[in-house]
């Protein structure tokens, strides 16, 4: 298997994804999660690497989920709803 496919997404990854989408920026998500902005950026980059695709469109105003990010967001919300 490809190394990126062996990595499994964790609940923390879904929590980070939800926070970034809700707040529209990695810095704001980091403040909400009480972690550093580089920690959030790395978590997003690791998810994108594991999945082999981009999850966010990055702009000067922040980040917005693209079609893949929105699809993963639905799964993330469903996971937390089931918990």
Secondary structure, DSSP 4 states (H G I P E B T S, - for coil): --HHHHPPP-HHHHHHHHHHHHHSSHHHHHHHHTS-HHHHHHHHHHHHHHHTS--EEEETTEEEE-HHHHHHHHHHHHHHHH-
